[in-house]
Amino acid sequence: MDPVVALDQAVVLVGRFPALAGATLAVEGGERLLLRGPNGAGKTTLLRCCAGLVPVVDGRASVLGVDLRSDRRSVRPHVGMLGHWTQLYDDLTVADNMRFWGRAAGASDPEIQVALERLEVGRRLRRVPVSQLSAGQRRRVALAVLVARRPRLWLLDEPHAGLDSQGRDLVDDLLVEASAAGATVLFASHELERAGSVATRSVAVVGGAATELRIEQAGDVR
């Protein structure tokens, strides 16, 4: 079976700057892959590349069997990405945001309700405009959108950001559940102790290139 993500010397430019400079990476189905590295190394760009959001200008790149150099739009419906921005509409309520994003992905109303309950978003909070939510509440709603969409590939940039301890534990559980259900997870994090306990494998991103580092035991990210 082909890898879910296959990059071979992939180059992505931001302006004229090579934010990814010859990244090579293979990710198999069901993996939970941790992306490590300092700020500016290219972790976010790598995630956006896998989501089909930025063009690959050189090398080879495919996600879910789709050639990103020729047809990166086709991969987007099958990928769910949560970045630093939640992409929620501030002027809409939580419930309205969930209906909009959920139905755009073909999720039914019961699936949307299950996702909200899984993220412990209470019924009273669902009537509140997103503009009035705390950072942690926004993060939970954005994660609920991701759960409702049921993507085949999860891409998360600092998924624990803005969450309390209970919320962080919930994220860890979600990532394990997603891969157990057959999805593949790539996530970037600076919280190496926590993230390492969730990841099945780790990759160091240095200077826009991905260097594979296999984890011999769960939680070993040294």
Residue pairs with C-beta under 8 A, 6 or more apart in sequence:
1 28
1 29
2 62
2 65
3 26
3 27
3 28
3 29
4 27
4 28
4 29
4 31
4 63
4 64
4 152
4 153
4 184
5 25
5 26
5 27
5 50
5 62
5 63
5 153
5 184
5 186
6 25
6 26
6 27
6 60
6 61
6 62
6 63
7 23
7 24
7 25
7 26
7 49
7 59
7 60
7 61
7 210
8 24
8 59
8 60
8 61
9 22
9 23
9 24
9 58
9 59
9 60
10 20
10 22
10 23
10 24
10 49
10 56
10 58
10 59
10 60
10 61
11 18
11 20
11 21
11 22
11 23
11 56
11 57
11 58
11 59
12 18
12 19
12 20
12 23
12 45
12 49
12 54
12 55
12 56
12 57
13 19
13 57
14 45
14 54
18 208
19 42
19 45
19 208
20 42
20 45
20 46
20 49
20 208
20 209
21 42
21 207
21 208
21 209
22 59
22 208
22 209
23 42
23 46
23 49
23 59
23 205
23 208
23 209
23 210
24 209
24 210
25 46
25 203
25 210
25 212
27 33
27 184
27 186
28 184
29 182
29 184
30 179
30 180
30 182
30 183
30 184
31 179
31 184
31 185
31 200
31 201
32 175
32 176
32 179
32 185
32 187
32 198
32 199
32 200
32 201
33 184
33 185
33 186
33 187
33 199
33 200
33 201
33 202
33 203
34 187
34 188
34 189
34 192
34 195
34 196
34 198
34 199
34 201
34 202
34 203
34 221
35 43
35 46
35 47
35 186
35 187
35 188
35 189
35 203
35 205
35 210
36 43
36 188
36 189
36 192
36 202
36 203
36 204
36 205
36 213
36 221
37 43
37 188
37 204
37 205
37 206
41 205
41 206
41 207
41 208
42 205
42 207
42 208
42 209
42 210
43 157
43 188
43 205
44 83
44 157
44 188
45 54
45 208
46 186
46 188
46 205
46 210
47 81
47 83
47 155
47 156
47 157
47 186
47 188
48 54
48 81
48 83
49 56
49 61
49 68
50 63
50 79
50 153
50 155
50 186
51 75
51 76
51 79
51 81
51 155
52 63
52 66
52 68
52 72
52 73
52 74
52 75
52 76
52 79
53 72
53 76
53 81
55 68
55 69
55 72
56 68
56 69
56 72
60 69
61 67
61 68
61 69
62 68
63 75
63 79
63 153
64 75
64 78
64 79
64 152
64 153
66 72
66 74
66 75
68 75
77 105
78 151
78 152
78 153
79 151
79 152
79 153
79 155
80 146
80 149
80 151
80 153
80 154
80 155
81 155
81 156
81 157
82 142
82 143
82 146
82 155
82 156
82 157
82 159
83 157
84 157
84 158
84 161
86 138
86 139
86 141
86 142
87 142
88 97
88 130
88 138
88 141
88 142
88 145
89 96
89 97
89 100
89 130
90 129
90 130
90 131
91 129
91 130
91 131
92 100
92 129
92 130
93 126
93 127
93 128
93 129
93 130
94 116
94 121
94 125
94 126
94 127
94 128
94 130
94 133
94 141
95 126
95 127
97 130
97 141
97 145
98 112
98 115
98 116
98 126
98 141
98 144
98 145
98 148
99 109
99 112
101 145
101 148
101 149
102 111
102 112
102 115
102 145
102 148
102 149
105 148
105 149
105 150
107 115
107 148
107 149
107 150
111 148
111 150
112 144
112 148
114 147
114 148
115 144
115 145
115 147
115 148
116 126
116 141
116 144
118 144
118 147
118 174
119 140
119 141
119 143
119 144
119 147
119 170
120 140
120 170
121 137
121 140
121 141
121 144
125 133
125 137
130 138
130 141
133 141
134 162
135 161
135 162
136 162
136 163
136 164
136 167
138 162
139 161
139 162
139 163
139 167
140 163
140 167
140 170
143 159
143 171
143 174
146 154
147 174
150 183
151 183
152 182
152 183
152 184
153 183
153 184
153 185
153 186
154 175
154 178
154 183
154 184
154 185
154 186
154 187
155 186
155 187
156 175
156 185
156 186
156 187
156 188
157 187
157 188
158 188
158 189
158 190
159 171
159 175
159 187
159 189
160 167
160 168
160 171
160 189
160 191
160 194
160 195
163 170
163 171
168 194
172 194
172 197
172 198
175 185
175 187
175 198
176 198
178 185
179 185
179 200
187 195
187 199
188 205
189 195
192 221
193 219
193 221
195 221
196 202
196 215
196 218
196 219
196 220
196 221
197 218
197 219
199 215
199 218
199 221
200 215
200 218
201 213
201 214
201 215
202 213
202 214
202 215
202 221
203 210
203 211
203 212
203 213
204 210
204 211
204 213
205 211
215 221
